[in-house]
Amino acid sequence: MKRYVEIGLLLYPGVQLAAVYGLGDLFTVANRMAASQGREGVPELRVSHWQANDQGSLQRVYDSAPQQTGCPQVVILAPSLEPVHGRQVGEPYCSWLRERHAAGVTLASVCAGAFPLAEAGLLDGRSVTTHWGLGAELSARYPALRVLPERMLVDDGDVMTAGGLMAWTDLGLALVTRLLGATIAAETARFLVVDLNRTSQRHFSSFTPVFDHGDAPILAVQHWLQGQAVVEASLGTMAERAGLGERTFLRRFRAATGFNPTQYCQQLRVAKARDLLEFTRQSIDQVAWQVGYRDSGAFRTVFARLVGLSPGDYRKRFAAAAR
């Protein structure tokens, strides 16, 4: 008798339907790959969609195997293109997620789908990821979480979180690996022409400074650093420009920007270096010098840590001049 593993996709308000249907297609392909191998004991993935009715109860509104009974073993919150966060999703969904998790269901999210899980209190104390542009907001709203926005996927056993909008492919393949095996996951990835081993989304992110913090002296220094001043800026010159003592400047700068001055300048320098690597033919040593690094080895180390790729690999992947 065929065994099924049900994967429920939650149709919460604002969910990106392209990802919902894409995940369904991925699991359909995985089932075909499993069937073509004729391996015994491999379950079939059953895909269902769940949505709240007018009474606030969650119910199936789609089922790929309607003749079957039972409940999902996995529930996925797909991404959203809307600014949908936990409080907007609504208590029926959060309550249902808590109930499912208490019943042993594995919960998974992609991108902004992490917010409803956090609102339901299911991510407290966990390491999680989300879209790189939402990491700071997720941390601020839910400080009990350890947010790792540089990670494409964080598998914490009964809770799995994936990064940006298209990271649903990474989550889907990780679930296929878990439920059907690595060989079928590899065949599924090959058929869909997607990378099975993406681990980082850092090289897709960009540094966006915070300017609306209301600390005028710090804002003045930030504006000054946006130009070439960042190349030679020192703590003393920044504090002097703000009209503050160094200790006071350090405290207020971190409070306003979320970074200490050294970290902030590294982010700005690397952002400038990315532009130079993409749009000029300058050597990596020349780029390092242009953005303020006299030691190109130090530049390469900082760049790789913040971007997730070496300067050379970044240029090969993104350089407009090479296209």
N, C-alpha and C positions, 0 to 999 in steps of 0.2 A: 504494500500500500504506500502511495506517494506521501512523503512528509513535506509539510509546508512551513516556512518561516515568514511570518507576516511583518512587513515594514509599513508603518503608517506615516503618511505625510500630512502634516497639520496645516489646514487652510485657514490660518489666522488672518485677521484684517491686514491687507497690504502685502501679503505674501507674493513673491515673484513667481507667477505661474510657469514661466519658461523653465525655471529651475525645477519646479514640481514635476512637470512633464519630462524634462530632461533626465531626472533621476529615475522616473518610471521607465524610460527607454533604456537607460543604462542597465537596470535590473533585468529588463526583458532580454537584452543582449547576453547578459551573464547567464540567464536560464538557458538560452540557446547554446551557448558555449558548453555548459555543463551537460546538456542533452547530447551534443555531438560527440562528447568524450565517452558517453555511456558508462560513467562511473557509478557504482552502486553506493547507496547510502547518502548521496548528496541531495539535500532538500531542494525544493523549488521555492523561489522567492515570490511571495504573494504581496502585491502592492495595493494599498488602500489609501483613500483620502478621508480625512476626518474634519468635520466642521460643526460649529454650534448651531442648533436650530433656534426657533423663536422662543422656546422655553429655557434656553441656556444649557441644554444638554448636548454633549458631543456625540455625534453619530457618523457612521460611514456614509459617504455620499458617492463613493466609487470603490469597486472591489474587483481585482483581476481574477479572483477565484471565488465568486459569490456562493458556490456550493459548499464552501468550507465554513466551519464555525471557529470560535476562539477569539483571542485578542492579539493585538500586535506584540511582538517581542522587541521591536525597535520602533521608536517614534522620532521623526526628523522634523525640525523647524527649518524650512528652506529660507533663503535670503529674502530681502525686501528692498525695493527701489524707493520706497517711501520712508520718511523719518519715523518709522514705527519702533517704539520702545515698549518696555514691559508694561507700564501703566496703561498704555493705549490698547493693549491686546485684550485686556479684560479678565475678570476673575474666573469666568467659566473655563477658560483655557488654562489659566494657572492652576486652578483646583484640579482639573483633569490631569495635568502634567504631574502634579504632586501625587495623585492617586496612582497613576501609571508607574511612576518611579518606585513608590512604596510596594507595588506589586511585582517588582523585579524587572521592569521594562528598561532597556537601554535607551537613553535619550541622546539626541544628537542635534547640532545646530550648524548653520552656515551663516556667516556674516552677521547681520542684525538679528538673526534668530537667537543669538545668545542672550539678548535683552529679556525676552519673556522667561527664559530659564532662570536668569538671575533674579527677576522680579518674583518668581515663584519660590525663591530661596534655595534653589537646587544646585547652585554653583558656589555657595559659600565655602571658603577654604580651598577651593579648587584652582588648579592652573588651567587657564582657558585661552582661546584665541578668538579673534573676530576680524573684520575688515581693518586694515592698518589705519584707515582714517577714522575709525570709531573706537580705537583702543583707549584713548584718553578719556572719552566720555563714559565708556563702560567702567573704567577704573574709578572715575569720580562719582558715578551714581551708586556703584556697588563696591565699596572699599574692601570688603571681605574677600574679593577675588584677586588672584594673581594673574594679571592679563599679560599675555605674551604675543603682541600683535605681529612680531616678526615670524611667528610659526605659521605654517600653512595648515597644520593639523595637530591637535592635541588629543591623544587617546588616553583617557583616564578611566578606562574600564567600562563602567556603567554610564559614563558621560563622555561624549565625543564632541569636540568643537572644531570647526573649520574656518578658514580665513575669509578672503574677499568673495565677491559675488560668484565668480566661476569656480570657487573651491568646492562646489557641490560635486564636481567630478572626483576630486581627491577623497572626499568623504564617502561617496558612493563606492569607489574602488576599495577603500579601506574596509568597508562593510562586506563587500564581496569576498575580500581576502579572509575576513573573519568567519564568514558564514559558509562559503563555498570552497575556499582554499586559494593559495597563491597562484597556482597554475591557471585556474579559471579567471582570476583577476587579471593576470598578465595577458591572457587571450582577449579578454574584454577590452582592456586598454589598447591593445594592438588593433582590434577591429574598429574602435572609436577614434583611433589616431590621437590619443592623449598620453601624457607622460605619467607613468605610474609612480615615479619617485620624486615628485616635487616636495621639498621640505621647507622652503622659505618664501616669504612674499616681500622681504625687505627691499629687493631691487625694484619693486613696483611702487614703493611708497615715495612720498616726497615730504620734505620738512616744511611745515606750515607754522611759523611763529605765532604766538598769541600776542595780539596788540590791544585787546579791549579790557585789560586788567585795571585800568584807572590810575596807575602809578606814573605820573607825568615824567619825573626824572629818569625812570627806567625806560620808558617809551622813547625818550629823546636819545638814549644810548642805543636802543635797538635800531632806530631809524639811521643813526650814524653808522652802525655796524653793517647795515644793508649795502653800503657802498664798499669801496676798497679799504676802508678803515679796518675791516675784519682781518686783513692780512697782517697788520702790525699791532693790533690792539693788545694791550696788556691790562691786567687788573687795575693797576694804578691809574692809567689813562682813562679807563672806563669810569672808575669811581670819581676821578676829578671832573670828568665831563658831566656826571650826574650831580656834582656838588655834595657828595657824601663821603664819609669815612669808609675805608675799605671793608670793615666788618659789617657796617650798616648796609653798604651797597651789596655785599654778598647775600645777606639775609633777604633784602628786598628783591634782588634780582631773581633769586630762586623762587620766592613766593609769587612773583609776577609771571615768570616764564615757565616754571617747572624744571629748569636746568640751572646748574651753576654756570658762571661765565665761560669756563673752559669748554664744557660740554656744548654750550650754545654756539660758541665760535667754531667748534668742530663741525657741528651740523651745517652752519652757513658755508664753511669752506668746502665741505663735501658736496653741498648743493651746487656751488659754483664750479667745482671740478666736474661734476656730472655734465653740466652744460658744455664745458670745454671738451670733454671726451666725446660727447655726442656730435658736436657741431664744428670742431676744428681738427686739424691734423697734427697738432702739437704733440710732442713726445710726452710720455707719462712723467718724466723728470721735469719737463717744462711746465706741465700742468701743476705739478706739486709746487714748484716755485711760484707760479702765478697766484696760487691761492694761499700762500703764506708758509709753506713747508720747505725749510732748507734741507731737510733730510728726507729724501724720497722714500726711504724704507719706512720711516714713521708715517708718512702719508699713505703708503700702501696698506699698512696695518690698520690705521683708523678707517680708511675707505672700506676695506673688507669687513670690518666689524659693524659699520653702520649700514652698509648697502647689501652685504651678503654675497658679493662678488668681488673679485680682484679688479683693479682699474682696467687691466687688459681684457679680462673676460667681459666686463661691462661694456667696453668699447666694441668688442666683437658682436655683442648682442644688440646694442642699441644705437651705434653710430650712424647718423644720417649720411655722413660723408662716404660711408662704405656701401651704401645701398645703390 
